[in-house]
Amino acid sequence: MNATLRATAAILRADLLQRVRTPRFWIVVFALGAFMWWCLPPADADYLTVSVGEHVRGRYSSAWIGLSMALIYSPLLSLAGFYLVRGTVARDLETRTWQLLVATTMSRHAYLVAKWLSHLAVFAATLLVGLGVALALQLLRAEDLHIDLVELVKPVLLITLPALALTAALAVWFDLVPWLRRSAGNVLFFVVFIVLISVGVSQANRAPGAPPPFPGDFQGLVSAEYDVTHRWPAARSALEQITRDRAGLAAKAQSAGTQRAETAHEDATPGLSVGTQPLEGTPPVLAEWSHWNVRASLLAGRAFWLALAFVLLLSATPFLDRFAARAGTASVARPRGASLRWLDSVFDRLLAPLQRGTAGTLLAAELRLTLRSRRWWWWPGMAIAGIVQLAAPDQGLVAGIIAAWLLCMDVFSRLVLREHETRTAALVFTAAGMRSTLLWTRIAMATGLACAVVLPAVLRLAVQHPSAAVATLVVAMSVALWALALGAVFRNPRPFELCLLVAGYISVQGALVLDTLAAPMTTLAWHAASIPVAVAVLLSAWRQGLAARA
């Protein structure tokens, strides 16, 4: 037992030291912690982040601040945290460190638990920073100056911790399964996360007297909603007062002959809102929330998800050696795209005009290397996206554009990292002028590919909506340049992949981030303004990366 604990502690310590020694880690942790500043707006702000009904929230006591932080960080860190922590197990397998570890007396269980605890330690660091910001905001907002550390931390432990434990276990699994270690796994987790959110929210039952669901959603939002909406008398009193005020205003309007009176019938309990809710000039209604009386059923539900995370983690033990044996050998045994060798002749003909100078030859080589390594399913997938861009209605057209960029996501995110991942920088950059030539070649490669995959949409929009066609090309260049910039800054593809997945999802839901049809000139202006910033970030990070490698 002592040997197992020492081995677990040693791996945990090594992982943490490797993480905390990089400035990028602390930038992300403090950025997520500082996010609490936006999550706890003052009473005169024009929005709310956590509320009951439309305008009711608790005063900023330790209990309400802790609950708000738990409700916001549970989904936020469940998503962003996965991309932050994953990669340590895959690194051990691909660098053959696992072969050294397995030769010791360390058990497989201890290794997996150490990696899981390492992920949780990263989450804990983020939560501690967030708690510090939240505590400072309680004093700054000065709505309730009594500090109660137990009430502050209690919601974080009960709501957020089980969700993060399950996320950490999934991060271990996604690092183990070979085909989930790269961009495909990042996309799949995002889809799984959205599905779990939807399924969890669907459990909410706002009928009066409805019992809370068991075990509830893994993020704890539905379980907490029951306590806030069914068991908070101050909020119910405030909501009833709002209803009476509205009924009185409607009666006055009726007596004045301006409109019909509307009688409010509340057949359901108002729900809990987590996210940005604009107030539109209406001040929030503040209610007292100084203590959270935790139900036994809630404790059982959160314990269920925590136990499920641990069981899921340990269930990977029988597969550890099998997955480790496939690390770093699959690409050698069967190169990606091996079944598409007939494309070489096509590439030779199409790329021949480029091969007349050093830059052109390098660009042709980059294109051949990128397209040659595409899986067989990439080609029909891109063909389907092109057909959708040509024939679908406007909403489908936007989805087709975003789908084409998502199919190229791993190219955009990893293009600037090729020498870092293959450890060939010392060889590649020995050629004269290669440092600047290679960078500009990859900029041309990424922006050209981003524009080429949406060419069907551009041709269609050029006839129907010229401004949208121009906006699509500008957004394509912005996406490619930000991919290179974020890859160079973080030396990791996951930050950009997460950003693109989130941007694509909210754009399909109606946001203007990547939607070039709803308000093309607005979208064009924002992306055009961001392109110089992306180029400046890319150039700076590229130089610093070269200096570090030198």
Contacts in CASP RR format, 6 or more apart in sequence:
PFRMAT RR
TARGET T0000
AUTHOR 0000-0000-0000
METHOD contacts of the structure
MODEL  1
MNATLRATAAILRADLLQRVRTPRFWIVVFALGAFMWWCLPPADADYLTV
SVGEHVRGRYSSAWIGLSMALIYSPLLSLAGFYLVRGTVARDLETRTWQL
LVATTMSRHAYLVAKWLSHLAVFAATLLVGLGVALALQLLRAEDLHIDLV
ELVKPVLLITLPALALTAALAVWFDLVPWLRRSAGNVLFFVVFIVLISVG
VSQANRAPGAPPPFPGDFQGLVSAEYDVTHRWPAARSALEQITRDRAGLA
AKAQSAGTQRAETAHEDATPGLSVGTQPLEGTPPVLAEWSHWNVRASLLA
GRAFWLALAFVLLLSATPFLDRFAARAGTASVARPRGASLRWLDSVFDRL
LAPLQRGTAGTLLAAELRLTLRSRRWWWWPGMAIAGIVQLAAPDQGLVAG
IIAAWLLCMDVFSRLVLREHETRTAALVFTAAGMRSTLLWTRIAMATGLA
CAVVLPAVLRLAVQHPSAAVATLVVAMSVALWALALGAVFRNPRPFELCL
LVAGYISVQGALVLDTLAAPMTTLAWHAASIPVAVAVLLSAWRQGLAARA
3 105 0 8 1.000
4 106 0 8 1.000
4 107 0 8 1.000
4 109 0 8 1.000
4 110 0 8 1.000
7 104 0 8 1.000
7 105 0 8 1.000
7 106 0 8 1.000
7 107 0 8 1.000
7 110 0 8 1.000
7 111 0 8 1.000
7 114 0 8 1.000
8 110 0 8 1.000
8 111 0 8 1.000
8 113 0 8 1.000
8 114 0 8 1.000
8 117 0 8 1.000
9 114 0 8 1.000
10 114 0 8 1.000
11 101 0 8 1.000
11 106 0 8 1.000
11 110 0 8 1.000
11 111 0 8 1.000
11 114 0 8 1.000
11 115 0 8 1.000
11 118 0 8 1.000
12 114 0 8 1.000
12 117 0 8 1.000
12 118 0 8 1.000
12 121 0 8 1.000
15 88 0 8 1.000
15 114 0 8 1.000
15 115 0 8 1.000
15 118 0 8 1.000
16 118 0 8 1.000
16 121 0 8 1.000
16 122 0 8 1.000
18 88 0 8 1.000
19 25 0 8 1.000
19 118 0 8 1.000
19 122 0 8 1.000
20 26 0 8 1.000
24 489 0 8 1.000
24 490 0 8 1.000
24 491 0 8 1.000
24 492 0 8 1.000
25 122 0 8 1.000
28 84 0 8 1.000
29 122 0 8 1.000
29 125 0 8 1.000
29 126 0 8 1.000
29 129 0 8 1.000
30 129 0 8 1.000
32 76 0 8 1.000
32 77 0 8 1.000
32 80 0 8 1.000
32 126 0 8 1.000
32 129 0 8 1.000
32 130 0 8 1.000
33 126 0 8 1.000
33 129 0 8 1.000
33 130 0 8 1.000
33 133 0 8 1.000
34 129 0 8 1.000
34 130 0 8 1.000
34 133 0 8 1.000
35 76 0 8 1.000
35 130 0 8 1.000
36 69 0 8 1.000
36 72 0 8 1.000
36 130 0 8 1.000
36 133 0 8 1.000
36 134 0 8 1.000
36 137 0 8 1.000
37 133 0 8 1.000
37 137 0 8 1.000
38 49 0 8 1.000
39 49 0 8 1.000
39 50 0 8 1.000
39 68 0 8 1.000
39 69 0 8 1.000
39 72 0 8 1.000
40 49 0 8 1.000
40 60 0 8 1.000
40 65 0 8 1.000
40 68 0 8 1.000
40 134 0 8 1.000
40 137 0 8 1.000
40 141 0 8 1.000
41 47 0 8 1.000
41 48 0 8 1.000
41 49 0 8 1.000
42 141 0 8 1.000
43 141 0 8 1.000
43 143 0 8 1.000
43 283 0 8 1.000
43 284 0 8 1.000
43 286 0 8 1.000
44 283 0 8 1.000
45 279 0 8 1.000
46 278 0 8 1.000
46 279 0 8 1.000
46 280 0 8 1.000
46 281 0 8 1.000
47 276 0 8 1.000
47 277 0 8 1.000
47 278 0 8 1.000
47 279 0 8 1.000
48 55 0 8 1.000
48 57 0 8 1.000
48 273 0 8 1.000
48 276 0 8 1.000
48 277 0 8 1.000
48 279 0 8 1.000
48 284 0 8 1.000
49 68 0 8 1.000
49 72 0 8 1.000
49 274 0 8 1.000
49 275 0 8 1.000
49 276 0 8 1.000
49 277 0 8 1.000
50 57 0 8 1.000
50 67 0 8 1.000
50 68 0 8 1.000
50 71 0 8 1.000
50 72 0 8 1.000
50 272 0 8 1.000
50 273 0 8 1.000
50 274 0 8 1.000
50 275 0 8 1.000
51 57 0 8 1.000
51 272 0 8 1.000
51 273 0 8 1.000
51 277 0 8 1.000
51 284 0 8 1.000
52 228 0 8 1.000
52 229 0 8 1.000
52 232 0 8 1.000
52 235 0 8 1.000
52 239 0 8 1.000
52 270 0 8 1.000
52 271 0 8 1.000
52 272 0 8 1.000
52 273 0 8 1.000
53 239 0 8 1.000
53 270 0 8 1.000
53 271 0 8 1.000
53 272 0 8 1.000
53 273 0 8 1.000
54 242 0 8 1.000
54 270 0 8 1.000
54 277 0 8 1.000
54 282 0 8 1.000
55 242 0 8 1.000
55 279 0 8 1.000
55 282 0 8 1.000
55 283 0 8 1.000
55 284 0 8 1.000
55 285 0 8 1.000
56 235 0 8 1.000
56 238 0 8 1.000
56 239 0 8 1.000
56 242 0 8 1.000
56 284 0 8 1.000
56 285 0 8 1.000
56 286 0 8 1.000
56 287 0 8 1.000
57 64 0 8 1.000
57 284 0 8 1.000
57 285 0 8 1.000
57 286 0 8 1.000
57 287 0 8 1.000
58 64 0 8 1.000
58 234 0 8 1.000
58 235 0 8 1.000
58 286 0 8 1.000
58 287 0 8 1.000
58 288 0 8 1.000
58 289 0 8 1.000
59 143 0 8 1.000
59 144 0 8 1.000
59 286 0 8 1.000
59 287 0 8 1.000
59 288 0 8 1.000
59 289 0 8 1.000
60 137 0 8 1.000
60 138 0 8 1.000
60 141 0 8 1.000
60 143 0 8 1.000
60 144 0 8 1.000
61 138 0 8 1.000
61 143 0 8 1.000
61 144 0 8 1.000
61 146 0 8 1.000
61 148 0 8 1.000
61 151 0 8 1.000
61 288 0 8 1.000
61 289 0 8 1.000
61 290 0 8 1.000
62 135 0 8 1.000
62 138 0 8 1.000
62 144 0 8 1.000
62 146 0 8 1.000
62 147 0 8 1.000
62 148 0 8 1.000
62 149 0 8 1.000
62 151 0 8 1.000
62 152 0 8 1.000
63 148 0 8 1.000
63 151 0 8 1.000
63 152 0 8 1.000
63 154 0 8 1.000
63 155 0 8 1.000
63 289 0 8 1.000
63 290 0 8 1.000
63 291 0 8 1.000
63 292 0 8 1.000
64 144 0 8 1.000
64 289 0 8 1.000
64 290 0 8 1.000
65 134 0 8 1.000
65 135 0 8 1.000
65 137 0 8 1.000
65 138 0 8 1.000
65 152 0 8 1.000
66 131 0 8 1.000
66 134 0 8 1.000
66 151 0 8 1.000
66 152 0 8 1.000
66 153 0 8 1.000
66 154 0 8 1.000
66 155 0 8 1.000
66 156 0 8 1.000
67 155 0 8 1.000
67 159 0 8 1.000
67 224 0 8 1.000
67 228 0 8 1.000
67 289 0 8 1.000
67 292 0 8 1.000
68 134 0 8 1.000
69 130 0 8 1.000
69 131 0 8 1.000
69 134 0 8 1.000
69 155 0 8 1.000
69 156 0 8 1.000
69 160 0 8 1.000
70 155 0 8 1.000
70 156 0 8 1.000
70 158 0 8 1.000
70 159 0 8 1.000
70 160 0 8 1.000
70 224 0 8 1.000
71 155 0 8 1.000
71 159 0 8 1.000
71 221 0 8 1.000
71 224 0 8 1.000
71 272 0 8 1.000
71 274 0 8 1.000
72 274 0 8 1.000
72 275 0 8 1.000
73 126 0 8 1.000
73 127 0 8 1.000
73 130 0 8 1.000
73 156 0 8 1.000
73 160 0 8 1.000
74 159 0 8 1.000
74 160 0 8 1.000
74 163 0 8 1.000
74 164 0 8 1.000
74 219 0 8 1.000
74 220 0 8 1.000
74 221 0 8 1.000
75 163 0 8 1.000
75 197 0 8 1.000
75 219 0 8 1.000
75 221 0 8 1.000
75 274 0 8 1.000
77 123 0 8 1.000
77 126 0 8 1.000
77 127 0 8 1.000
77 160 0 8 1.000
77 163 0 8 1.000
77 164 0 8 1.000
77 167 0 8 1.000
78 163 0 8 1.000
78 164 0 8 1.000
78 166 0 8 1.000
78 167 0 8 1.000
78 193 0 8 1.000
78 218 0 8 1.000
78 219 0 8 1.000
79 190 0 8 1.000
79 193 0 8 1.000
79 498 0 8 1.000
80 498 0 8 1.000
81 122 0 8 1.000
81 123 0 8 1.000
81 126 0 8 1.000
81 164 0 8 1.000
81 167 0 8 1.000
82 167 0 8 1.000
82 170 0 8 1.000
82 171 0 8 1.000
82 174 0 8 1.000
82 189 0 8 1.000
82 193 0 8 1.000
83 186 0 8 1.000
83 494 0 8 1.000
83 495 0 8 1.000
83 497 0 8 1.000
83 498 0 8 1.000
84 122 0 8 1.000
84 494 0 8 1.000
85 118 0 8 1.000
85 119 0 8 1.000
85 122 0 8 1.000
85 123 0 8 1.000
85 168 0 8 1.000
85 171 0 8 1.000
86 171 0 8 1.000
86 174 0 8 1.000
86 175 0 8 1.000
86 494 0 8 1.000
87 171 0 8 1.000
87 175 0 8 1.000
87 181 0 8 1.000
88 115 0 8 1.000
88 118 0 8 1.000
88 119 0 8 1.000
88 175 0 8 1.000
89 115 0 8 1.000
89 172 0 8 1.000
89 175 0 8 1.000
89 176 0 8 1.000
90 175 0 8 1.000
90 176 0 8 1.000
90 181 0 8 1.000
90 327 0 8 1.000
91 97 0 8 1.000
92 98 0 8 1.000
92 101 0 8 1.000
93 175 0 8 1.000
93 176 0 8 1.000
93 323 0 8 1.000
93 324 0 8 1.000
93 327 0 8 1.000
93 328 0 8 1.000
94 327 0 8 1.000
94 328 0 8 1.000
98 324 0 8 1.000
98 327 0 8 1.000
99 324 0 8 1.000
101 111 0 8 1.000
102 321 0 8 1.000
102 324 0 8 1.000
108 317 0 8 1.000
108 320 0 8 1.000
108 321 0 8 1.000
109 314 0 8 1.000
109 317 0 8 1.000
111 320 0 8 1.000
112 172 0 8 1.000
112 313 0 8 1.000
112 314 0 8 1.000
112 316 0 8 1.000
112 317 0 8 1.000
112 320 0 8 1.000
113 313 0 8 1.000
113 314 0 8 1.000
115 172 0 8 1.000
116 165 0 8 1.000
116 168 0 8 1.000
116 169 0 8 1.000
116 172 0 8 1.000
116 313 0 8 1.000
119 167 0 8 1.000
119 168 0 8 1.000
119 171 0 8 1.000
119 172 0 8 1.000
120 164 0 8 1.000
120 165 0 8 1.000
120 168 0 8 1.000
123 164 0 8 1.000
123 167 0 8 1.000
123 168 0 8 1.000
127 156 0 8 1.000
127 160 0 8 1.000
131 152 0 8 1.000
131 153 0 8 1.000
131 156 0 8 1.000
134 152 0 8 1.000
135 147 0 8 1.000
135 152 0 8 1.000
138 144 0 8 1.000
138 145 0 8 1.000
138 147 0 8 1.000
139 145 0 8 1.000
143 286 0 8 1.000
144 290 0 8 1.000
146 290 0 8 1.000
148 290 0 8 1.000
151 290 0 8 1.000
151 291 0 8 1.000
151 292 0 8 1.000
154 292 0 8 1.000
154 294 0 8 1.000
155 224 0 8 1.000
155 292 0 8 1.000
158 294 0 8 1.000
158 298 0 8 1.000
158 299 0 8 1.000
158 302 0 8 1.000
159 219 0 8 1.000
159 220 0 8 1.000
159 221 0 8 1.000
159 223 0 8 1.000
159 224 0 8 1.000
159 302 0 8 1.000
161 302 0 8 1.000
161 306 0 8 1.000
162 218 0 8 1.000
162 220 0 8 1.000
162 302 0 8 1.000
162 303 0 8 1.000
162 305 0 8 1.000
162 306 0 8 1.000
162 309 0 8 1.000
163 218 0 8 1.000
163 219 0 8 1.000
163 220 0 8 1.000
163 305 0 8 1.000
165 305 0 8 1.000
165 306 0 8 1.000
165 309 0 8 1.000
165 310 0 8 1.000
166 218 0 8 1.000
166 305 0 8 1.000
166 308 0 8 1.000
166 309 0 8 1.000
166 312 0 8 1.000
168 309 0 8 1.000
168 313 0 8 1.000
169 309 0 8 1.000
169 310 0 8 1.000
169 312 0 8 1.000
169 313 0 8 1.000
170 189 0 8 1.000
170 192 0 8 1.000
170 312 0 8 1.000
172 313 0 8 1.000
172 316 0 8 1.000
173 180 0 8 1.000
173 312 0 8 1.000
173 316 0 8 1.000
174 180 0 8 1.000
174 181 0 8 1.000
174 185 0 8 1.000
174 188 0 8 1.000
174 189 0 8 1.000
175 181 0 8 1.000
176 316 0 8 1.000
176 319 0 8 1.000
176 320 0 8 1.000
176 323 0 8 1.000
177 323 0 8 1.000
178 323 0 8 1.000
178 326 0 8 1.000
178 327 0 8 1.000
178 330 0 8 1.000
179 185 0 8 1.000
180 188 0 8 1.000
182 410 0 8 1.000
183 409 0 8 1.000
183 410 0 8 1.000
183 413 0 8 1.000
183 414 0 8 1.000
183 493 0 8 1.000
183 497 0 8 1.000
186 494 0 8 1.000
186 497 0 8 1.000
186 498 0 8 1.000
186 501 0 8 1.000
187 406 0 8 1.000
187 409 0 8 1.000
187 497 0 8 1.000
187 501 0 8 1.000
190 498 0 8 1.000
190 501 0 8 1.000
190 502 0 8 1.000
190 505 0 8 1.000
194 505 0 8 1.000
196 217 0 8 1.000
196 218 0 8 1.000
196 219 0 8 1.000
197 217 0 8 1.000
197 219 0 8 1.000
199 217 0 8 1.000
200 216 0 8 1.000
200 217 0 8 1.000
200 218 0 8 1.000
200 219 0 8 1.000
200 221 0 8 1.000
200 222 0 8 1.000
201 217 0 8 1.000
201 221 0 8 1.000
201 222 0 8 1.000
203 213 0 8 1.000
203 216 0 8 1.000
203 217 0 8 1.000
203 222 0 8 1.000
204 213 0 8 1.000
204 222 0 8 1.000
204 225 0 8 1.000
204 271 0 8 1.000
205 211 0 8 1.000
205 213 0 8 1.000
206 229 0 8 1.000
206 268 0 8 1.000
206 269 0 8 1.000
206 270 0 8 1.000
206 271 0 8 1.000
207 267 0 8 1.000
207 268 0 8 1.000
207 269 0 8 1.000
208 268 0 8 1.000
208 269 0 8 1.000
209 230 0 8 1.000
210 230 0 8 1.000
210 269 0 8 1.000
212 222 0 8 1.000
212 223 0 8 1.000
212 226 0 8 1.000
212 230 0 8 1.000
212 295 0 8 1.000
212 297 0 8 1.000
212 298 0 8 1.000
213 222 0 8 1.000
213 223 0 8 1.000
214 297 0 8 1.000
214 300 0 8 1.000
214 301 0 8 1.000
214 304 0 8 1.000
215 300 0 8 1.000
215 301 0 8 1.000
215 302 0 8 1.000
215 304 0 8 1.000
215 305 0 8 1.000
216 222 0 8 1.000
216 223 0 8 1.000
216 301 0 8 1.000
217 223 0 8 1.000
218 305 0 8 1.000
218 308 0 8 1.000
220 302 0 8 1.000
220 305 0 8 1.000
221 272 0 8 1.000
221 274 0 8 1.000
223 298 0 8 1.000
223 301 0 8 1.000
223 302 0 8 1.000
224 272 0 8 1.000
224 298 0 8 1.000
225 271 0 8 1.000
225 272 0 8 1.000
226 298 0 8 1.000
227 292 0 8 1.000
227 293 0 8 1.000
227 294 0 8 1.000
227 295 0 8 1.000
227 298 0 8 1.000
228 235 0 8 1.000
228 272 0 8 1.000
229 235 0 8 1.000
229 269 0 8 1.000
229 270 0 8 1.000
229 271 0 8 1.000
229 272 0 8 1.000
230 269 0 8 1.000
231 293 0 8 1.000
232 287 0 8 1.000
232 289 0 8 1.000
234 287 0 8 1.000
234 288 0 8 1.000
234 289 0 8 1.000
235 287 0 8 1.000
235 289 0 8 1.000
237 287 0 8 1.000
238 285 0 8 1.000
238 287 0 8 1.000
239 270 0 8 1.000
241 285 0 8 1.000
242 285 0 8 1.000
243 264 0 8 1.000
243 266 0 8 1.000
246 262 0 8 1.000
246 264 0 8 1.000
247 261 0 8 1.000
247 262 0 8 1.000
247 263 0 8 1.000
247 264 0 8 1.000
250 259 0 8 1.000
250 260 0 8 1.000
250 261 0 8 1.000
250 262 0 8 1.000
250 263 0 8 1.000
251 261 0 8 1.000
253 259 0 8 1.000
253 261 0 8 1.000
254 260 0 8 1.000
254 261 0 8 1.000
335 373 0 8 1.000
336 373 0 8 1.000
336 374 0 8 1.000
336 375 0 8 1.000
337 372 0 8 1.000
337 373 0 8 1.000
337 374 0 8 1.000
337 375 0 8 1.000
337 376 0 8 1.000
339 376 0 8 1.000
340 372 0 8 1.000
340 374 0 8 1.000
340 376 0 8 1.000
340 379 0 8 1.000
343 371 0 8 1.000
343 372 0 8 1.000
344 368 0 8 1.000
344 372 0 8 1.000
347 367 0 8 1.000
347 368 0 8 1.000
347 371 0 8 1.000
347 372 0 8 1.000
351 364 0 8 1.000
351 367 0 8 1.000
351 368 0 8 1.000
354 360 0 8 1.000
354 361 0 8 1.000
354 363 0 8 1.000
354 364 0 8 1.000
354 367 0 8 1.000
355 361 0 8 1.000
355 364 0 8 1.000
358 437 0 8 1.000
359 437 0 8 1.000
359 440 0 8 1.000
359 441 0 8 1.000
360 441 0 8 1.000
362 437 0 8 1.000
362 438 0 8 1.000
362 441 0 8 1.000
363 441 0 8 1.000
363 444 0 8 1.000
363 445 0 8 1.000
366 441 0 8 1.000
366 442 0 8 1.000
366 445 0 8 1.000
367 445 0 8 1.000
370 411 0 8 1.000
370 415 0 8 1.000
370 445 0 8 1.000
370 449 0 8 1.000
378 407 0 8 1.000
381 407 0 8 1.000
382 404 0 8 1.000
382 407 0 8 1.000
382 453 0 8 1.000
385 400 0 8 1.000
385 403 0 8 1.000
385 404 0 8 1.000
385 407 0 8 1.000
385 453 0 8 1.000
386 400 0 8 1.000
386 404 0 8 1.000
386 456 0 8 1.000
386 457 0 8 1.000
387 456 0 8 1.000
388 396 0 8 1.000
388 397 0 8 1.000
388 399 0 8 1.000
388 400 0 8 1.000
388 403 0 8 1.000
389 397 0 8 1.000
389 400 0 8 1.000
389 401 0 8 1.000
389 404 0 8 1.000
389 454 0 8 1.000
389 456 0 8 1.000
389 457 0 8 1.000
389 460 0 8 1.000
390 456 0 8 1.000
390 457 0 8 1.000
390 460 0 8 1.000
392 399 0 8 1.000
392 400 0 8 1.000
394 517 0 8 1.000
395 508 0 8 1.000
397 457 0 8 1.000
397 460 0 8 1.000
397 517 0 8 1.000
398 507 0 8 1.000
398 508 0 8 1.000
398 514 0 8 1.000
398 515 0 8 1.000
398 516 0 8 1.000
398 517 0 8 1.000
399 508 0 8 1.000
400 457 0 8 1.000
401 454 0 8 1.000
401 457 0 8 1.000
401 472 0 8 1.000
401 514 0 8 1.000
401 516 0 8 1.000
402 504 0 8 1.000
402 507 0 8 1.000
402 508 0 8 1.000
402 514 0 8 1.000
404 453 0 8 1.000
404 454 0 8 1.000
405 412 0 8 1.000
405 450 0 8 1.000
405 453 0 8 1.000
405 454 0 8 1.000
405 476 0 8 1.000
405 479 0 8 1.000
405 500 0 8 1.000
405 514 0 8 1.000
406 500 0 8 1.000
406 501 0 8 1.000
406 504 0 8 1.000
407 453 0 8 1.000
408 449 0 8 1.000
408 450 0 8 1.000
408 453 0 8 1.000
409 483 0 8 1.000
409 496 0 8 1.000
409 497 0 8 1.000
409 500 0 8 1.000
409 501 0 8 1.000
410 493 0 8 1.000
410 497 0 8 1.000
411 446 0 8 1.000
411 449 0 8 1.000
412 446 0 8 1.000
412 449 0 8 1.000
412 450 0 8 1.000
412 479 0 8 1.000
412 480 0 8 1.000
412 483 0 8 1.000
412 484 0 8 1.000
412 496 0 8 1.000
412 500 0 8 1.000
413 483 0 8 1.000
413 486 0 8 1.000
413 487 0 8 1.000
413 493 0 8 1.000
413 494 0 8 1.000
413 496 0 8 1.000
413 497 0 8 1.000
413 500 0 8 1.000
414 421 0 8 1.000
414 493 0 8 1.000
415 442 0 8 1.000
415 445 0 8 1.000
415 446 0 8 1.000
415 483 0 8 1.000
415 484 0 8 1.000
416 439 0 8 1.000
416 442 0 8 1.000
416 483 0 8 1.000
416 484 0 8 1.000
416 487 0 8 1.000
416 488 0 8 1.000
416 538 0 8 1.000
416 542 0 8 1.000
417 487 0 8 1.000
417 491 0 8 1.000
417 492 0 8 1.000
417 493 0 8 1.000
418 424 0 8 1.000
419 425 0 8 1.000
419 428 0 8 1.000
419 429 0 8 1.000
420 491 0 8 1.000
425 549 0 8 1.000
426 549 0 8 1.000
428 434 0 8 1.000
428 438 0 8 1.000
429 435 0 8 1.000
429 438 0 8 1.000
429 546 0 8 1.000
429 549 0 8 1.000
435 542 0 8 1.000
435 546 0 8 1.000
439 538 0 8 1.000
439 539 0 8 1.000
439 542 0 8 1.000
442 484 0 8 1.000
443 480 0 8 1.000
443 481 0 8 1.000
443 484 0 8 1.000
443 538 0 8 1.000
446 480 0 8 1.000
446 481 0 8 1.000
446 483 0 8 1.000
446 484 0 8 1.000
447 476 0 8 1.000
447 477 0 8 1.000
447 480 0 8 1.000
447 481 0 8 1.000
448 476 0 8 1.000
448 480 0 8 1.000
449 480 0 8 1.000
450 476 0 8 1.000
450 477 0 8 1.000
450 479 0 8 1.000
450 480 0 8 1.000
451 458 0 8 1.000
451 473 0 8 1.000
451 476 0 8 1.000
451 477 0 8 1.000
454 472 0 8 1.000
454 473 0 8 1.000
454 476 0 8 1.000
457 469 0 8 1.000
457 472 0 8 1.000
458 469 0 8 1.000
458 472 0 8 1.000
458 473 0 8 1.000
459 469 0 8 1.000
461 468 0 8 1.000
461 469 0 8 1.000
461 472 0 8 1.000
461 516 0 8 1.000
462 469 0 8 1.000
465 517 0 8 1.000
465 520 0 8 1.000
467 520 0 8 1.000
467 521 0 8 1.000
467 524 0 8 1.000
468 516 0 8 1.000
468 517 0 8 1.000
468 520 0 8 1.000
470 520 0 8 1.000
470 524 0 8 1.000
471 516 0 8 1.000
471 520 0 8 1.000
471 521 0 8 1.000
471 523 0 8 1.000
471 524 0 8 1.000
471 527 0 8 1.000
472 516 0 8 1.000
474 524 0 8 1.000
474 527 0 8 1.000
474 528 0 8 1.000
474 531 0 8 1.000
475 514 0 8 1.000
475 516 0 8 1.000
475 523 0 8 1.000
475 524 0 8 1.000
475 527 0 8 1.000
477 527 0 8 1.000
477 531 0 8 1.000
478 527 0 8 1.000
478 528 0 8 1.000
478 530 0 8 1.000
478 531 0 8 1.000
478 534 0 8 1.000
479 500 0 8 1.000
479 514 0 8 1.000
481 531 0 8 1.000
481 534 0 8 1.000
481 535 0 8 1.000
481 538 0 8 1.000
482 496 0 8 1.000
482 499 0 8 1.000
482 530 0 8 1.000
482 534 0 8 1.000
483 496 0 8 1.000
483 500 0 8 1.000
484 534 0 8 1.000
484 538 0 8 1.000
485 534 0 8 1.000
485 535 0 8 1.000
485 537 0 8 1.000
485 538 0 8 1.000
485 541 0 8 1.000
486 495 0 8 1.000
486 496 0 8 1.000
486 499 0 8 1.000
487 493 0 8 1.000
487 495 0 8 1.000
487 496 0 8 1.000
487 541 0 8 1.000
488 537 0 8 1.000
488 538 0 8 1.000
488 541 0 8 1.000
488 542 0 8 1.000
488 545 0 8 1.000
489 495 0 8 1.000
489 537 0 8 1.000
489 541 0 8 1.000
491 545 0 8 1.000
503 511 0 8 1.000
503 513 0 8 1.000
503 514 0 8 1.000
504 513 0 8 1.000
504 514 0 8 1.000
506 513 0 8 1.000
507 513 0 8 1.000
507 514 0 8 1.000
507 515 0 8 1.000
510 518 0 8 1.000
512 518 0 8 1.000
512 519 0 8 1.000
512 522 0 8 1.000
512 523 0 8 1.000
512 526 0 8 1.000
513 523 0 8 1.000
514 523 0 8 1.000
515 523 0 8 1.000
516 523 0 8 1.000
516 524 0 8 1.000
END
